[in-house]
């Protein structure tokens, strides 16, 4: 299992968020992709869609199950990872890189800081 990047923030629902200037990139964690197994389909939000923190904004389908994607923050979808339409397995191979899901307008710093640190997220994934 790969290390959770320390500069990212995390949710208890296994999403990660990385601030990139005025954009926040979102994906699912290595822990989540490993639990799901081979990912075969991803339903992403649409560009321009407004999302609310904690609300379902998409889903990931694997050979084992279907799992909902929850928005880690409020915001407007700026970009989606179109590669996942034809290559959903990128999430399995590189969940913190090429397997990103979507980008939203960056939340204010306080919202970002209130999400879980890599250490706190690591604590909840240890069984």
Chimera marker file (.cmm) of the C-alpha trace (Angstrom):
<marker_set name="trace">
<marker id="1" x="0.000" y="0.000" z="0.000" r="1" g="1" b="0" radius="0.5"/>
<marker id="2" x="1.395" y="3.384" z="-0.920" r="1" g="1" b="0" radius="0.5"/>
<marker id="3" x="1.982" y="6.178" z="1.571" r="1" g="1" b="0" radius="0.5"/>
<marker id="4" x="-0.733" y="8.820" z="1.892" r="1" g="1" b="0" radius="0.5"/>
<marker id="5" x="0.805" y="12.113" z="0.690" r="1" g="1" b="0" radius="0.5"/>
<marker id="6" x="1.315" y="14.376" z="3.708" r="1" g="1" b="0" radius="0.5"/>
<marker id="7" x="0.376" y="17.558" z="1.811" r="1" g="1" b="0" radius="0.5"/>
<marker id="8" x="-3.090" y="16.197" z="0.971" r="1" g="1" b="0" radius="0.5"/>
<marker id="9" x="-6.157" y="16.204" z="3.218" r="1" g="1" b="0" radius="0.5"/>
<marker id="10" x="-8.559" y="13.282" z="3.588" r="1" g="1" b="0" radius="0.5"/>
<marker id="11" x="-12.137" y="12.396" z="4.494" r="1" g="1" b="0" radius="0.5"/>
<marker id="12" x="-13.442" y="9.503" z="6.571" r="1" g="1" b="0" radius="0.5"/>
<marker id="13" x="-15.164" y="8.342" z="3.341" r="1" g="1" b="0" radius="0.5"/>
<marker id="14" x="-11.701" y="7.769" z="1.769" r="1" g="1" b="0" radius="0.5"/>
<marker id="15" x="-11.483" y="10.746" z="-0.581" r="1" g="1" b="0" radius="0.5"/>
<marker id="16" x="-8.341" y="12.866" z="-0.813" r="1" g="1" b="0" radius="0.5"/>
<marker id="17" x="-8.034" y="16.523" z="-1.729" r="1" g="1" b="0" radius="0.5"/>
<marker id="18" x="-4.945" y="18.386" z="-2.889" r="1" g="1" b="0" radius="0.5"/>
<marker id="19" x="-4.797" y="22.168" z="-3.140" r="1" g="1" b="0" radius="0.5"/>
<marker id="20" x="-3.187" y="23.349" z="-6.386" r="1" g="1" b="0" radius="0.5"/>
<marker id="21" x="-3.328" y="27.132" z="-6.237" r="1" g="1" b="0" radius="0.5"/>
<marker id="22" x="-6.972" y="28.141" z="-6.681" r="1" g="1" b="0" radius="0.5"/>
<marker id="23" x="-8.019" y="24.596" z="-7.644" r="1" g="1" b="0" radius="0.5"/>
<marker id="24" x="-8.543" y="21.547" z="-5.454" r="1" g="1" b="0" radius="0.5"/>
<marker id="25" x="-7.984" y="18.111" z="-7.033" r="1" g="1" b="0" radius="0.5"/>
<marker id="26" x="-9.992" y="15.188" z="-5.601" r="1" g="1" b="0" radius="0.5"/>
<marker id="27" x="-9.591" y="11.426" z="-5.790" r="1" g="1" b="0" radius="0.5"/>
<marker id="28" x="-10.043" y="8.261" z="-3.767" r="1" g="1" b="0" radius="0.5"/>
<marker id="29" x="-7.294" y="6.941" z="-1.548" r="1" g="1" b="0" radius="0.5"/>
<marker id="30" x="-5.046" y="3.951" z="-2.060" r="1" g="1" b="0" radius="0.5"/>
<marker id="31" x="-6.861" y="2.276" z="0.857" r="1" g="1" b="0" radius="0.5"/>
<marker id="32" x="-10.205" y="2.754" z="-0.929" r="1" g="1" b="0" radius="0.5"/>
<marker id="33" x="-9.039" y="1.463" z="-4.313" r="1" g="1" b="0" radius="0.5"/>
<marker id="34" x="-7.453" y="-1.595" z="-2.650" r="1" g="1" b="0" radius="0.5"/>
<marker id="35" x="-10.701" y="-2.341" z="-0.791" r="1" g="1" b="0" radius="0.5"/>
<marker id="36" x="-12.744" y="-1.972" z="-3.993" r="1" g="1" b="0" radius="0.5"/>
<marker id="37" x="-10.569" y="-4.223" z="-6.150" r="1" g="1" b="0" radius="0.5"/>
<marker id="38" x="-10.398" y="-3.875" z="-9.927" r="1" g="1" b="0" radius="0.5"/>
<marker id="39" x="-12.215" y="-0.680" z="-10.925" r="1" g="1" b="0" radius="0.5"/>
<marker id="40" x="-14.203" y="-1.082" z="-14.151" r="1" g="1" b="0" radius="0.5"/>
<marker id="41" x="-16.327" y="2.094" z="-14.349" r="1" g="1" b="0" radius="0.5"/>
<marker id="42" x="-16.398" y="5.598" z="-12.870" r="1" g="1" b="0" radius="0.5"/>
<marker id="43" x="-19.334" y="8.003" z="-12.890" r="1" g="1" b="0" radius="0.5"/>
<marker id="44" x="-17.985" y="11.514" z="-12.412" r="1" g="1" b="0" radius="0.5"/>
<marker id="45" x="-19.832" y="14.763" z="-11.717" r="1" g="1" b="0" radius="0.5"/>
<marker id="46" x="-20.316" y="17.149" z="-14.644" r="1" g="1" b="0" radius="0.5"/>
<marker id="47" x="-18.281" y="20.288" z="-15.272" r="1" g="1" b="0" radius="0.5"/>
<marker id="48" x="-20.121" y="23.291" z="-13.836" r="1" g="1" b="0" radius="0.5"/>
<marker id="49" x="-22.046" y="21.181" z="-11.314" r="1" g="1" b="0" radius="0.5"/>
<marker id="50" x="-22.147" y="22.529" z="-7.753" r="1" g="1" b="0" radius="0.5"/>
<marker id="51" x="-21.294" y="19.979" z="-5.077" r="1" g="1" b="0" radius="0.5"/>
<marker id="52" x="-21.898" y="20.032" z="-1.334" r="1" g="1" b="0" radius="0.5"/>
<marker id="53" x="-19.472" y="18.599" z="1.205" r="1" g="1" b="0" radius="0.5"/>
<marker id="54" x="-20.619" y="15.150" z="2.305" r="1" g="1" b="0" radius="0.5"/>
<marker id="55" x="-23.069" y="14.723" z="-0.585" r="1" g="1" b="0" radius="0.5"/>
<marker id="56" x="-22.757" y="11.984" z="-3.202" r="1" g="1" b="0" radius="0.5"/>
<marker id="57" x="-21.280" y="13.357" z="-6.433" r="1" g="1" b="0" radius="0.5"/>
<marker id="58" x="-20.396" y="10.197" z="-8.355" r="1" g="1" b="0" radius="0.5"/>
<marker id="59" x="-19.609" y="6.514" z="-8.033" r="1" g="1" b="0" radius="0.5"/>
<marker id="60" x="-16.878" y="3.985" z="-8.612" r="1" g="1" b="0" radius="0.5"/>
<marker id="61" x="-17.784" y="0.506" z="-9.809" r="1" g="1" b="0" radius="0.5"/>
<marker id="62" x="-15.450" y="-2.429" z="-9.318" r="1" g="1" b="0" radius="0.5"/>
<marker id="63" x="-15.656" y="-6.141" z="-9.966" r="1" g="1" b="0" radius="0.5"/>
<marker id="64" x="-16.734" y="-6.483" z="-6.309" r="1" g="1" b="0" radius="0.5"/>
<marker id="65" x="-19.144" y="-3.593" z="-5.684" r="1" g="1" b="0" radius="0.5"/>
<marker id="66" x="-20.326" y="-0.070" z="-6.390" r="1" g="1" b="0" radius="0.5"/>
<marker id="67" x="-19.130" y="2.671" z="-4.058" r="1" g="1" b="0" radius="0.5"/>
<marker id="68" x="-20.320" y="6.258" z="-3.879" r="1" g="1" b="0" radius="0.5"/>
<marker id="69" x="-17.958" y="9.210" z="-4.194" r="1" g="1" b="0" radius="0.5"/>
<marker id="70" x="-18.616" y="11.932" z="-1.621" r="1" g="1" b="0" radius="0.5"/>
<marker id="71" x="-17.662" y="15.566" z="-2.136" r="1" g="1" b="0" radius="0.5"/>
<marker id="72" x="-14.988" y="16.515" z="0.408" r="1" g="1" b="0" radius="0.5"/>
<marker id="73" x="-15.850" y="20.230" z="0.163" r="1" g="1" b="0" radius="0.5"/>
<marker id="74" x="-18.467" y="22.589" z="-1.258" r="1" g="1" b="0" radius="0.5"/>
<marker id="75" x="-17.631" y="23.927" z="-4.686" r="1" g="1" b="0" radius="0.5"/>
<marker id="76" x="-18.154" y="23.990" z="-8.415" r="1" g="1" b="0" radius="0.5"/>
<marker id="77" x="-16.713" y="21.277" z="-10.655" r="1" g="1" b="0" radius="0.5"/>
<marker id="78" x="-14.064" y="22.836" z="-12.891" r="1" g="1" b="0" radius="0.5"/>
<marker id="79" x="-12.607" y="19.724" z="-14.523" r="1" g="1" b="0" radius="0.5"/>
<marker id="80" x="-13.089" y="15.948" z="-14.594" r="1" g="1" b="0" radius="0.5"/>
<marker id="81" x="-10.492" y="13.308" z="-15.443" r="1" g="1" b="0" radius="0.5"/>
<marker id="82" x="-11.735" y="12.257" z="-18.905" r="1" g="1" b="0" radius="0.5"/>
<marker id="83" x="-9.100" y="9.485" z="-19.070" r="1" g="1" b="0" radius="0.5"/>
<marker id="84" x="-11.119" y="7.510" z="-16.529" r="1" g="1" b="0" radius="0.5"/>
<marker id="85" x="-13.945" y="7.045" z="-19.057" r="1" g="1" b="0" radius="0.5"/>
<marker id="86" x="-11.751" y="4.681" z="-21.059" r="1" g="1" b="0" radius="0.5"/>
<marker id="87" x="-9.162" y="3.756" z="-18.402" r="1" g="1" b="0" radius="0.5"/>
<marker id="88" x="-10.862" y="3.488" z="-14.984" r="1" g="1" b="0" radius="0.5"/>
<marker id="89" x="-8.047" y="1.168" z="-13.864" r="1" g="1" b="0" radius="0.5"/>
<marker id="90" x="-5.809" y="4.266" z="-13.535" r="1" g="1" b="0" radius="0.5"/>
<marker id="91" x="-7.400" y="4.642" z="-10.096" r="1" g="1" b="0" radius="0.5"/>
<marker id="92" x="-6.012" y="1.243" z="-9.075" r="1" g="1" b="0" radius="0.5"/>
<marker id="93" x="-2.565" y="1.895" z="-10.522" r="1" g="1" b="0" radius="0.5"/>
<marker id="94" x="-2.043" y="5.510" z="-9.442" r="1" g="1" b="0" radius="0.5"/>
<marker id="95" x="-4.804" y="6.724" z="-7.064" r="1" g="1" b="0" radius="0.5"/>
<marker id="96" x="-2.875" y="9.849" z="-5.986" r="1" g="1" b="0" radius="0.5"/>
<marker id="97" x="-1.680" y="10.764" z="-9.503" r="1" g="1" b="0" radius="0.5"/>
<marker id="98" x="-3.199" y="9.808" z="-12.866" r="1" g="1" b="0" radius="0.5"/>
<marker id="99" x="-6.235" y="8.316" z="-11.112" r="1" g="1" b="0" radius="0.5"/>
<marker id="100" x="-7.571" y="11.662" z="-9.822" r="1" g="1" b="0" radius="0.5"/>
<marker id="101" x="-11.329" y="12.143" z="-10.244" r="1" g="1" b="0" radius="0.5"/>
<marker id="102" x="-12.239" y="15.838" z="-10.509" r="1" g="1" b="0" radius="0.5"/>
<marker id="103" x="-11.195" y="19.370" z="-9.672" r="1" g="1" b="0" radius="0.5"/>
<marker id="104" x="-13.235" y="22.001" z="-7.844" r="1" g="1" b="0" radius="0.5"/>
<marker id="105" x="-12.734" y="25.661" z="-7.032" r="1" g="1" b="0" radius="0.5"/>
<marker id="106" x="-10.432" y="25.582" z="-4.009" r="1" g="1" b="0" radius="0.5"/>
<marker id="107" x="-12.078" y="25.855" z="-0.597" r="1" g="1" b="0" radius="0.5"/>
<marker id="108" x="-10.905" y="28.453" z="1.854" r="1" g="1" b="0" radius="0.5"/>
<marker id="109" x="-7.911" y="27.405" z="3.934" r="1" g="1" b="0" radius="0.5"/>
<marker id="110" x="-9.984" y="26.771" z="7.075" r="1" g="1" b="0" radius="0.5"/>
<marker id="111" x="-12.184" y="24.225" z="5.255" r="1" g="1" b="0" radius="0.5"/>
<marker id="112" x="-9.105" y="22.444" z="3.894" r="1" g="1" b="0" radius="0.5"/>
<marker id="113" x="-7.408" y="22.406" z="7.305" r="1" g="1" b="0" radius="0.5"/>
<marker id="114" x="-10.534" y="20.900" z="8.914" r="1" g="1" b="0" radius="0.5"/>
<marker id="115" x="-10.197" y="17.762" z="6.780" r="1" g="1" b="0" radius="0.5"/>
<marker id="116" x="-8.100" y="14.863" z="8.073" r="1" g="1" b="0" radius="0.5"/>
<marker id="117" x="-4.294" y="15.026" z="7.907" r="1" g="1" b="0" radius="0.5"/>
<marker id="118" x="-2.467" y="12.033" z="6.425" r="1" g="1" b="0" radius="0.5"/>
<marker id="119" x="-1.659" y="10.865" z="9.977" r="1" g="1" b="0" radius="0.5"/>
<marker id="120" x="-5.265" y="11.142" z="11.159" r="1" g="1" b="0" radius="0.5"/>
<marker id="121" x="-6.510" y="9.373" z="8.017" r="1" g="1" b="0" radius="0.5"/>
<marker id="122" x="-3.890" y="6.655" z="8.526" r="1" g="1" b="0" radius="0.5"/>
<marker id="123" x="-5.204" y="6.136" z="12.063" r="1" g="1" b="0" radius="0.5"/>
<marker id="124" x="-8.757" y="5.430" z="10.842" r="1" g="1" b="0" radius="0.5"/>
<marker id="125" x="-7.599" y="2.953" z="8.173" r="1" g="1" b="0" radius="0.5"/>
<marker id="126" x="-5.592" y="0.822" z="10.610" r="1" g="1" b="0" radius="0.5"/>
<marker id="127" x="-7.711" y="-2.124" z="11.684" r="1" g="1" b="0" radius="0.5"/>
<link id1="1" id2="2" r="1" g="1" b="0" radius="0.2"/>
<link id1="2" id2="3" r="1" g="1" b="0" radius="0.2"/>
<link id1="3" id2="4" r="1" g="1" b="0" radius="0.2"/>
<link id1="4" id2="5" r="1" g="1" b="0" radius="0.2"/>
<link id1="5" id2="6" r="1" g="1" b="0" radius="0.2"/>
<link id1="6" id2="7" r="1" g="1" b="0" radius="0.2"/>
<link id1="7" id2="8" r="1" g="1" b="0" radius="0.2"/>
<link id1="8" id2="9" r="1" g="1" b="0" radius="0.2"/>
<link id1="9" id2="10" r="1" g="1" b="0" radius="0.2"/>
<link id1="10" id2="11" r="1" g="1" b="0" radius="0.2"/>
<link id1="11" id2="12" r="1" g="1" b="0" radius="0.2"/>
<link id1="12" id2="13" r="1" g="1" b="0" radius="0.2"/>
<link id1="13" id2="14" r="1" g="1" b="0" radius="0.2"/>
<link id1="14" id2="15" r="1" g="1" b="0" radius="0.2"/>
<link id1="15" id2="16" r="1" g="1" b="0" radius="0.2"/>
<link id1="16" id2="17" r="1" g="1" b="0" radius="0.2"/>
<link id1="17" id2="18" r="1" g="1" b="0" radius="0.2"/>
<link id1="18" id2="19" r="1" g="1" b="0" radius="0.2"/>
<link id1="19" id2="20" r="1" g="1" b="0" radius="0.2"/>
<link id1="20" id2="21" r="1" g="1" b="0" radius="0.2"/>
<link id1="21" id2="22" r="1" g="1" b="0" radius="0.2"/>
<link id1="22" id2="23" r="1" g="1" b="0" radius="0.2"/>
<link id1="23" id2="24" r="1" g="1" b="0" radius="0.2"/>
<link id1="24" id2="25" r="1" g="1" b="0" radius="0.2"/>
<link id1="25" id2="26" r="1" g="1" b="0" radius="0.2"/>
<link id1="26" id2="27" r="1" g="1" b="0" radius="0.2"/>
<link id1="27" id2="28" r="1" g="1" b="0" radius="0.2"/>
<link id1="28" id2="29" r="1" g="1" b="0" radius="0.2"/>
<link id1="29" id2="30" r="1" g="1" b="0" radius="0.2"/>
<link id1="30" id2="31" r="1" g="1" b="0" radius="0.2"/>
<link id1="31" id2="32" r="1" g="1" b="0" radius="0.2"/>
<link id1="32" id2="33" r="1" g="1" b="0" radius="0.2"/>
<link id1="33" id2="34" r="1" g="1" b="0" radius="0.2"/>
<link id1="34" id2="35" r="1" g="1" b="0" radius="0.2"/>
<link id1="35" id2="36" r="1" g="1" b="0" radius="0.2"/>
<link id1="36" id2="37" r="1" g="1" b="0" radius="0.2"/>
<link id1="37" id2="38" r="1" g="1" b="0" radius="0.2"/>
<link id1="38" id2="39" r="1" g="1" b="0" radius="0.2"/>
<link id1="39" id2="40" r="1" g="1" b="0" radius="0.2"/>
<link id1="40" id2="41" r="1" g="1" b="0" radius="0.2"/>
<link id1="41" id2="42" r="1" g="1" b="0" radius="0.2"/>
<link id1="42" id2="43" r="1" g="1" b="0" radius="0.2"/>
<link id1="43" id2="44" r="1" g="1" b="0" radius="0.2"/>
<link id1="44" id2="45" r="1" g="1" b="0" radius="0.2"/>
<link id1="45" id2="46" r="1" g="1" b="0" radius="0.2"/>
<link id1="46" id2="47" r="1" g="1" b="0" radius="0.2"/>
<link id1="47" id2="48" r="1" g="1" b="0" radius="0.2"/>
<link id1="48" id2="49" r="1" g="1" b="0" radius="0.2"/>
<link id1="49" id2="50" r="1" g="1" b="0" radius="0.2"/>
<link id1="50" id2="51" r="1" g="1" b="0" radius="0.2"/>
<link id1="51" id2="52" r="1" g="1" b="0" radius="0.2"/>
<link id1="52" id2="53" r="1" g="1" b="0" radius="0.2"/>
<link id1="53" id2="54" r="1" g="1" b="0" radius="0.2"/>
<link id1="54" id2="55" r="1" g="1" b="0" radius="0.2"/>
<link id1="55" id2="56" r="1" g="1" b="0" radius="0.2"/>
<link id1="56" id2="57" r="1" g="1" b="0" radius="0.2"/>
<link id1="57" id2="58" r="1" g="1" b="0" radius="0.2"/>
<link id1="58" id2="59" r="1" g="1" b="0" radius="0.2"/>
<link id1="59" id2="60" r="1" g="1" b="0" radius="0.2"/>
<link id1="60" id2="61" r="1" g="1" b="0" radius="0.2"/>
<link id1="61" id2="62" r="1" g="1" b="0" radius="0.2"/>
<link id1="62" id2="63" r="1" g="1" b="0" radius="0.2"/>
<link id1="63" id2="64" r="1" g="1" b="0" radius="0.2"/>
<link id1="64" id2="65" r="1" g="1" b="0" radius="0.2"/>
<link id1="65" id2="66" r="1" g="1" b="0" radius="0.2"/>
<link id1="66" id2="67" r="1" g="1" b="0" radius="0.2"/>
<link id1="67" id2="68" r="1" g="1" b="0" radius="0.2"/>
<link id1="68" id2="69" r="1" g="1" b="0" radius="0.2"/>
<link id1="69" id2="70" r="1" g="1" b="0" radius="0.2"/>
<link id1="70" id2="71" r="1" g="1" b="0" radius="0.2"/>
<link id1="71" id2="72" r="1" g="1" b="0" radius="0.2"/>
<link id1="72" id2="73" r="1" g="1" b="0" radius="0.2"/>
<link id1="73" id2="74" r="1" g="1" b="0" radius="0.2"/>
<link id1="74" id2="75" r="1" g="1" b="0" radius="0.2"/>
<link id1="75" id2="76" r="1" g="1" b="0" radius="0.2"/>
<link id1="76" id2="77" r="1" g="1" b="0" radius="0.2"/>
<link id1="77" id2="78" r="1" g="1" b="0" radius="0.2"/>
<link id1="78" id2="79" r="1" g="1" b="0" radius="0.2"/>
<link id1="79" id2="80" r="1" g="1" b="0" radius="0.2"/>
<link id1="80" id2="81" r="1" g="1" b="0" radius="0.2"/>
<link id1="81" id2="82" r="1" g="1" b="0" radius="0.2"/>
<link id1="82" id2="83" r="1" g="1" b="0" radius="0.2"/>
<link id1="83" id2="84" r="1" g="1" b="0" radius="0.2"/>
<link id1="84" id2="85" r="1" g="1" b="0" radius="0.2"/>
<link id1="85" id2="86" r="1" g="1" b="0" radius="0.2"/>
<link id1="86" id2="87" r="1" g="1" b="0" radius="0.2"/>
<link id1="87" id2="88" r="1" g="1" b="0" radius="0.2"/>
<link id1="88" id2="89" r="1" g="1" b="0" radius="0.2"/>
<link id1="89" id2="90" r="1" g="1" b="0" radius="0.2"/>
<link id1="90" id2="91" r="1" g="1" b="0" radius="0.2"/>
<link id1="91" id2="92" r="1" g="1" b="0" radius="0.2"/>
<link id1="92" id2="93" r="1" g="1" b="0" radius="0.2"/>
<link id1="93" id2="94" r="1" g="1" b="0" radius="0.2"/>
<link id1="94" id2="95" r="1" g="1" b="0" radius="0.2"/>
<link id1="95" id2="96" r="1" g="1" b="0" radius="0.2"/>
<link id1="96" id2="97" r="1" g="1" b="0" radius="0.2"/>
<link id1="97" id2="98" r="1" g="1" b="0" radius="0.2"/>
<link id1="98" id2="99" r="1" g="1" b="0" radius="0.2"/>
<link id1="99" id2="100" r="1" g="1" b="0" radius="0.2"/>
<link id1="100" id2="101" r="1" g="1" b="0" radius="0.2"/>
<link id1="101" id2="102" r="1" g="1" b="0" radius="0.2"/>
<link id1="102" id2="103" r="1" g="1" b="0" radius="0.2"/>
<link id1="103" id2="104" r="1" g="1" b="0" radius="0.2"/>
<link id1="104" id2="105" r="1" g="1" b="0" radius="0.2"/>
<link id1="105" id2="106" r="1" g="1" b="0" radius="0.2"/>
<link id1="106" id2="107" r="1" g="1" b="0" radius="0.2"/>
<link id1="107" id2="108" r="1" g="1" b="0" radius="0.2"/>
<link id1="108" id2="109" r="1" g="1" b="0" radius="0.2"/>
<link id1="109" id2="110" r="1" g="1" b="0" radius="0.2"/>
<link id1="110" id2="111" r="1" g="1" b="0" radius="0.2"/>
<link id1="111" id2="112" r="1" g="1" b="0" radius="0.2"/>
<link id1="112" id2="113" r="1" g="1" b="0" radius="0.2"/>
<link id1="113" id2="114" r="1" g="1" b="0" radius="0.2"/>
<link id1="114" id2="115" r="1" g="1" b="0" radius="0.2"/>
<link id1="115" id2="116" r="1" g="1" b="0" radius="0.2"/>
<link id1="116" id2="117" r="1" g="1" b="0" radius="0.2"/>
<link id1="117" id2="118" r="1" g="1" b="0" radius="0.2"/>
<link id1="118" id2="119" r="1" g="1" b="0" radius="0.2"/>
<link id1="119" id2="120" r="1" g="1" b="0" radius="0.2"/>
<link id1="120" id2="121" r="1" g="1" b="0" radius="0.2"/>
<link id1="121" id2="122" r="1" g="1" b="0" radius="0.2"/>
<link id1="122" id2="123" r="1" g="1" b="0" radius="0.2"/>
<link id1="123" id2="124" r="1" g="1" b="0" radius="0.2"/>
<link id1="124" id2="125" r="1" g="1" b="0" radius="0.2"/>
<link id1="125" id2="126" r="1" g="1" b="0" radius="0.2"/>
<link id1="126" id2="127" r="1" g="1" b="0" radius="0.2"/>
</marker_set>
